[in-house]
Amino acid sequence: TSAVVVFGAHFVRELEPNQQRFTVPLAGIIVHPLWTPSLIQNDIAVLHSPSAATYNFAVQPIRLASGTRTFENEAASVR
């Protein structure tokens, strides 16, 4: 009925000082329609969190596509 979202984690199974955990109802999760778990393709979702994250050195916003800039087929990394 819900999922736990963890921001700012190095080890999601351990509690770390900079982690922020939110419970998101399944109704607040929109998974990419072409997600293929066996191929790890389109592994992205939009989440509507009931609470706002607090930005710190471990949690920062990312730039979203706008206008004609889509980022389609471009490599991405998470640090």
Secondary structure, DSSP 8 states (H G I E B T S, - for coil): -EEEEEES-S-TTS--TT-EEEEEEGGGEEE-TT-BTTTTBS--EEE--SS----BTTB------BTTB--TT------
